[in-house]
Amino acid sequence: MNIPTLSLQSLRRSLSARLLLLTIIFVMIGEVLIYVPSVARFRISYLEDRIAAARLAALSFELLPARAITDELHRKLLSQSKSYNIVLRLPKRSIFVSGLAQVPPVTESFDIRDPSFIALMADAARTLAQKGNRVIRIIGTAPDAPDVSVEVMLDERPLREAMWDFSARILGLSIIISVIAAGLVFVSLHRLMVRPMHRITESMTAFRANPADESADIEGTERSDEIGITQRELGIMQKDVRLALRQRRRLAALGSAVAKINHDLRNSLSTAVLASDRLAASSDPDVKKVLPKLLNAMDRAVELCSQTLNYASEDSPELSPSCFSLRDLIDEVGQAVQNSDVGVNGITWTNKIDRHMMIEADRDQLFRALINVSRNSYQAGAGTVSVACKFINDRICIEVADDGPGLPAKARDNLFTPFMGSARTGGTGLGLVIVRDVMRAHGGDIALMETGEDGTIFCLELPEKVREGARFWI
């Protein structure tokens, strides 16, 4: 018993029912717009017929002998023209035909010889709005004699009844046309739009419920219109998303396994480092010769494990913005890089930031991003790193430039791909990936501006914000 109710409710909410209703409404509006001039034209035609009949009646009075025109014939001729009296104005004379009884007074006169379109519609509306009968005088031109003017006095009620009858026929015809047009439009739109959209909706709903179910994919179509393109693109998207989800599950499982391996490997390396400390006390020349290489290899392995574990465990950086001097931050980054292991051969750090420049950002996260870019420069073989800033449209660009050998083609192609974008042997390629995450969390980004034999330039973008007359950036 509930199925019909659900069907009716679905029909009310469906696009098909709305299209059907809108089609009927629009067709009826169109019929109303057609009806107004049509009923005005019908009124003029009715009055022109009365003018023609009155002219014939007047000419009949003129041609018949006076003794042949009896009262009965007089009434018949006036009844035929449905008028009280007639005035026929010829070029040189006039013919007047009067009724036998007393003629009621004229309520209103209408000249239909040269009416305007607006006046015709207004007169038709007033005629339909009348409730009682009015005696009106009509002034027109004979149909086949433009130089003959005809005046007729007649009742308005028959005219109004004829107009209402015409309106009823128009209404009935409009309803029939609306239903037929709505049905045709409904069937056409249902086949061309509603059914395909219903299939698309069902496919999307089934795909959302179970992305792994390939039977939920929408079927292909040969249609070349927008709906056909939508169906094909949806099918492609479903396959791509399913493939991405499958790869994501595999990567998640692989990442979990790698994290466990890294954790155990890091513990093992820590034990190896402790053992190497004991080897450092050895006086054996061969041990002293091999030991630095061993320590460097273990340091690289520990760094690889640490970066991999940090990247796997971190989500999007949570920011704690504060206002600080950008120049002071760059100085701290330079000191940290120069005091690290990469600076054993001597490095040059140049800070070109104006000392009055203030920014609003997460200081620790921005420090992390800048030190990653700087360390990459020195690890790639650069001897000098300079940091400056400039404005690009409504953004600030913190430029980190070095004099290194430039990035190889493989590194440029996979610059922000984890574990693939490293330019040195043993690197993880996670440094720039972390920098990009930090910059995007601030609403900015990182971009490679130049790279070549003369060096490499990275731009760390931040959105500009102007506050209280001073320049700040978030």
C-alpha positions in Angstrom: 0.0 0.0 0.0 3.0 2.3 0.5 4.4 1.9 -3.0 1.9 4.2 -4.8 2.4 6.9 -2.2 6.2 6.7 -2.6 5.7 6.9 -6.4 3.5 10.0 -6.2 6.0 11.6 -3.8 8.9 10.8 -6.2 6.9 12.1 -9.1 6.3 15.4 -7.3 10.0 15.8 -6.6 11.2 14.5 -10.0 12.6 16.6 -12.8 10.1 15.1 -15.2 7.0 16.3 -13.3 8.5 19.8 -13.0 9.3 19.9 -16.7 5.7 18.8 -17.4 4.2 21.5 -15.2 6.5 24.2 -16.5 5.7 23.3 -20.1 2.0 23.6 -19.5 2.4 26.9 -17.7 4.6 28.3 -20.4 2.3 27.2 -23.2 -0.7 28.8 -21.4 1.3 32.0 -21.0 2.0 31.9 -24.7 -1.7 31.3 -25.4 -2.7 34.3 -23.2 -0.3 36.5 -25.1 -1.9 35.3 -28.3 -5.4 35.6 -27.0 -5.4 39.3 -26.2 -4.7 40.5 -29.8 -6.9 37.6 -31.1 -10.0 38.7 -29.2 -9.4 42.3 -30.2 -9.2 41.2 -33.9 -12.4 39.2 -33.4 -14.2 42.3 -32.1 -13.2 44.3 -35.1 -14.3 41.6 -37.5 -17.6 41.4 -35.8 -18.1 45.1 -36.1 -17.0 45.2 -39.7 -19.6 42.5 -40.5 -22.2 44.7 -38.9 -21.0 47.7 -41.0 -21.2 45.6 -44.2 -24.7 44.3 -43.3 -25.9 47.9 -42.4 -24.6 49.2 -45.8 -26.6 46.5 -47.6 -29.7 47.3 -45.6 -29.3 51.0 -46.3 -28.9 50.4 -50.1 -32.0 48.1 -50.0 -34.0 51.0 -48.6 -32.6 53.3 -51.3 -33.3 51.0 -54.2 -36.8 49.7 -53.2 -39.9 51.9 -54.0 -41.2 53.7 -51.0 -44.6 51.8 -51.2 -42.8 48.5 -51.2 -41.1 49.1 -47.8 -43.6 47.9 -45.3 -43.0 48.0 -41.5 -42.4 44.3 -41.6 -39.7 44.6 -44.3 -38.3 47.6 -42.4 -37.9 45.6 -39.2 -36.4 42.6 -41.1 -33.7 44.8 -42.8 -32.7 46.4 -39.5 -32.8 43.0 -37.7 -30.6 41.5 -40.4 -28.0 44.2 -39.6 -28.7 43.9 -35.9 -28.9 47.7 -35.6 -31.3 50.4 -34.5 -30.6 52.9 -37.2 -28.1 53.3 -40.0 -26.4 56.4 -41.6 -24.8 55.8 -45.0 -22.6 58.8 -46.0 -21.9 58.8 -49.8 -19.6 61.3 -51.5 -22.5 63.6 -52.5 -25.3 62.6 -50.2 -26.3 60.6 -47.2 -28.9 57.9 -46.5 -30.5 57.6 -43.1 -32.5 54.5 -42.0 -34.3 55.0 -38.7 -35.8 52.4 -36.5 -39.6 52.2 -36.0 -39.4 52.4 -32.2 -37.7 54.9 -30.0 -34.0 54.5 -30.2 -32.1 54.2 -26.8 -29.5 56.9 -26.1 -25.9 56.1 -27.3 -23.5 55.2 -24.4 -20.2 55.3 -26.4 -19.0 55.7 -29.9 -16.2 53.8 -31.6 -14.4 54.8 -34.8 -12.9 51.6 -36.4 -11.6 53.3 -39.6 -8.0 53.7 -38.4 -7.7 52.2 -34.9 -4.4 51.8 -33.1 -3.3 48.3 -31.8 -3.3 49.5 -28.2 -6.8 51.1 -28.6 -8.2 47.9 -30.1 -7.0 45.8 -27.1 -8.3 48.4 -24.6 -11.7 48.6 -26.3 -11.9 44.7 -26.3 -11.0 44.6 -22.6 -13.7 47.2 -21.7 -16.3 45.3 -23.7 -15.6 42.0 -21.9 -15.6 43.8 -18.6 -19.2 45.1 -19.1 -22.0 43.5 -17.2 -25.1 45.1 -18.6 -26.1 46.2 -22.1 -24.9 49.3 -23.8 -26.0 51.0 -27.0 -22.9 51.9 -29.0 -22.4 53.7 -32.2 -19.9 52.3 -34.7 -18.3 54.4 -37.4 -16.6 52.5 -40.2 -15.9 52.3 -43.9 -17.8 50.2 -46.5 -15.7 47.1 -47.4 -15.7 47.7 -51.2 -16.1 51.5 -51.2 -13.4 53.4 -49.2 -15.1 56.7 -49.9 -18.4 55.5 -48.2 -18.7 55.9 -44.5 -21.2 53.9 -42.4 -22.6 54.7 -38.9 -24.5 52.0 -37.1 -26.2 52.1 -33.7 -26.5 48.6 -32.1 -26.6 46.7 -28.8 -23.2 45.7 -27.3 -24.5 42.6 -25.5 -24.5 40.3 -28.6 -21.0 41.4 -29.3 -19.9 40.7 -25.8 -21.6 37.2 -25.9 -19.8 36.4 -29.1 -16.5 37.5 -27.7 -17.0 35.3 -24.6 -17.9 32.4 -26.8 -14.7 33.0 -28.8 -12.7 33.2 -25.6 -14.2 29.8 -24.4 -13.1 28.2 -27.7 -9.7 29.7 -27.4 -9.4 28.4 -23.8 -10.4 24.9 -24.8 -8.0 25.0 -27.7 -5.2 26.3 -25.5 -5.7 23.5 -23.0 -5.6 20.9 -25.7 -2.5 22.4 -27.2 -0.8 22.7 -23.8 -1.5 19.1 -22.9 -0.3 17.9 -26.3 2.8 20.1 -26.3 3.6 19.3 -22.6 3.2 15.6 -23.4 5.6 15.8 -26.4 8.1 17.9 -24.5 7.8 15.6 -21.5 8.5 12.4 -23.5 11.3 14.1 -25.4 13.0 15.5 -22.4 12.5 12.3 -20.4 14.2 10.3 -23.1 16.9 12.8 -23.9 17.7 14.2 -20.4 15.8 12.8 -17.4 16.6 9.1 -18.0 20.3 9.6 -18.8 20.6 11.9 -15.7 18.8 9.2 -13.7 21.3 6.7 -14.8 24.2 9.0 -14.0 22.7 9.6 -10.5 22.3 5.9 -9.9 25.8 5.2 -11.0 27.3 8.0 -8.8 25.2 6.8 -5.8 26.3 3.1 -6.3 29.9 4.2 -6.8 29.9 6.2 -3.6 28.4 3.3 -1.7 31.0 0.8 -3.0 33.8 2.2 -5.1 35.3 -1.2 -5.6 32.3 -2.6 -7.4 33.0 -2.3 -11.1 29.4 -3.0 -12.0 28.5 0.4 -10.6 30.4 2.1 -13.6 28.1 3.9 -16.0 27.7 2.4 -19.4 29.3 4.1 -22.4 27.3 6.1 -24.9 27.7 7.3 -28.4 26.0 10.6 -27.7 28.0 13.7 -28.7 26.1 16.2 -26.7 26.8 17.5 -23.2 25.1 14.6 -21.5 27.0 12.1 -23.6 30.2 13.8 -22.7 29.2 13.8 -19.0 28.5 10.0 -19.1 31.9 9.3 -20.8 33.8 11.6 -18.4 32.0 10.0 -15.4 33.0 6.5 -16.6 36.6 7.6 -17.0 36.6 9.3 -13.6 35.2 6.2 -11.9 38.0 4.1 -13.4 40.6 6.6 -12.5 39.3 7.0 -8.9 39.1 3.2 -8.5 42.6 2.9 -9.7 43.8 5.7 -7.4 42.0 4.1 -4.4 43.5 0.7 -5.2 47.0 2.3 -5.4 46.3 4.2 -2.2 45.4 1.1 -0.4 48.6 -0.6 -1.6 50.7 2.4 -0.8 49.1 2.6 2.7 50.0 -1.1 3.3 53.4 -0.6 1.8 54.0 2.6 3.9 53.0 0.8 7.1 55.4 -2.0 6.3 58.2 0.5 5.4 57.5 2.4 8.7 58.0 -0.7 10.7 61.1 -1.7 8.8 62.5 1.8 9.2 61.8 1.7 12.9 63.7 -1.5 13.3 66.4 -0.4 11.0 66.9 2.8 12.9 67.3 0.8 16.2 69.8 -1.4 14.5 71.7 1.5 13.2 71.8 3.1 16.6 73.4 -0.1 17.9 75.9 0.1 15.0 76.7 3.7 15.9 77.5 2.7 19.5 79.7 0.0 18.2 81.5 2.4 15.9 82.2 4.7 18.8 84.3 1.8 20.3 86.0 1.3 17.0 87.0 5.0 17.0 89.4 4.2 19.9 91.2 1.7 17.9 94.8 2.5 16.8 94.6 0.3 13.7 95.4 2.4 10.6 93.0 0.4 8.5 90.2 0.9 10.9 90.8 4.6 11.1 90.8 4.7 7.3 87.5 2.9 6.9 85.7 4.3 9.9 84.8 7.8 8.5 83.1 6.1 5.5 81.3 3.8 7.8 80.1 6.6 10.0 78.9 8.7 7.0 77.0 5.7 5.6 75.3 5.1 8.9 74.4 8.9 9.2 72.8 8.8 5.8 70.9 5.7 6.7 69.6 7.2 9.9 68.7 10.4 8.1 66.8 8.4 5.5 64.9 6.5 8.2 64.1 9.7 10.1 62.8 11.6 7.1 60.7 8.7 5.9 59.1 8.2 9.4 58.4 11.9 9.8 56.8 12.2 6.3 54.7 9.1 6.9 53.4 10.2 10.3 52.7 13.9 9.6 49.5 15.4 8.3 49.0 18.9 7.0 51.0 21.3 9.2 49.1 23.1 11.9 50.0 26.8 11.9 50.5 29.1 14.8 50.9 32.5 13.1 52.9 35.3 14.7 54.4 38.6 13.5 58.2 38.6 13.3 61.2 40.0 11.3 61.9 38.1 8.1 65.6 39.2 8.1 66.1 37.7 11.6 64.6 34.4 10.5 66.9 34.2 7.5 69.9 34.9 9.8 68.9 32.0 12.0 68.5 29.7 9.0 71.9 30.7 7.8 73.5 30.0 11.2 71.8 26.6 11.4 73.0 25.6 7.9 76.6 26.8 8.5 76.8 24.9 11.9 75.5 21.7 10.3 77.6 18.9 8.8 77.1 20.2 5.3 79.2 23.3 6.2 82.4 21.5 7.0 84.1 22.7 3.8 83.1 26.4 4.4 80.0 28.1 3.0 78.8 31.6 2.2 75.4 32.9 3.4 74.0 36.2 2.1 70.9 37.8 3.6 69.4 40.5 1.3 66.1 41.0 3.2 65.3 44.5 4.4 65.6 44.6 8.2 62.3 46.5 8.5 60.3 43.8 6.7 57.8 42.1 9.0 55.6 39.1 8.1 52.9 37.2 9.9 53.3 33.4 9.6 54.2 30.3 11.6 57.8 31.1 12.4 58.8 27.5 13.1 57.2 26.0 10.0 58.7 28.8 7.8 62.1 28.1 9.4 61.7 24.4 8.6 60.8 25.2 4.9 63.8 27.6 4.4 66.3 25.3 6.0 65.2 22.4 3.8 65.7 24.4 0.6 69.0 25.8 1.8 70.4 22.4 2.8 69.4 21.0 -0.6 71.5 23.8 -2.2 74.6 22.9 -0.2 74.1 19.2 -0.5 73.9 19.7 -4.3 77.3 21.3 -4.3 76.6 25.0 -3.9 79.2 27.2 -2.1 77.0 30.3 -1.8 73.3 30.8 -1.0 71.6 34.2 -1.0 68.1 35.0 0.1 66.1 38.0 -1.1 62.5 38.9 -1.6 60.4 40.7 -4.3 56.7 41.3 -5.1 54.9 39.4 -7.9 51.4 40.8 -8.3 49.8 40.5 -4.9 52.3 38.0 -3.5 55.7 38.1 -1.9 58.4 35.8 -3.3 61.2 34.7 -0.9 64.0 33.8 -3.4 66.6 31.3 -2.3 69.4 31.3 -5.0 72.6 29.3 -5.1 75.6 28.9 -7.4 75.4 25.1 -7.6 75.5 23.0 -10.7 71.8 23.0 -11.2 69.2 20.3 -11.0 69.4 17.3 -13.4 66.5 16.5 -15.7 65.3 13.6 -13.6 65.1 15.7 -10.5 63.3 18.5 -12.3 60.7 16.1 -13.7 60.0 14.6 -10.2 60.7 17.7 -8.1 57.8 17.3 -5.7 57.4 13.5 -5.9 58.3 11.7 -2.7 61.3 9.4 -2.9 61.9 10.4 -6.6 62.9 14.1 -6.7 66.3 13.9 -5.0 69.3 15.3 -7.0 71.9 13.4 -5.0 72.6 9.7 -4.3 71.0 8.4 -1.2 68.5 11.3 -0.9 64.8 10.7 -0.2 63.4 13.6 -2.2 61.2 14.5 0.7 62.7 17.9 1.5 60.9 19.9 -1.2 57.7 17.9 -0.7 57.7 19.1 3.0 58.4 22.6 1.9 55.5 22.6 -0.5 53.2 21.3 2.2 54.3 24.1 4.6 53.9 26.8 2.0 50.5 25.6 0.8 49.3 25.5 4.4 50.1 29.2 4.5 48.1 29.8 1.3 51.2 30.0 -0.8 53.4 27.6 -2.8 57.0 26.9 -3.9 58.1 27.1 -7.5 61.4 26.5 -9.3 62.3 29.8 -11.1 65.6 28.9 -12.7 68.1 26.1 -12.8 71.3 25.6 -14.8 75.1 25.7 -14.7 74.9 29.1 -13.0 72.8 27.9 -10.2 69.3 27.3 -9.0 66.6 29.7 -7.8 63.5 28.7 -5.8 60.6 31.0 -5.0 58.7 30.5 -1.8 55.4 32.4 -2.3 53.2 33.9 0.4 50.0 35.9 0.0 50.3 39.6 0.7 48.2 41.3 3.4 48.2 45.1 4.0 47.3 46.1 7.5 47.3 49.6 9.2 49.6 51.1 6.6 52.4 48.6 7.0 53.1 45.6 4.9 52.5 42.1 6.3 52.2 38.7 4.7 50.3 35.7 6.0 
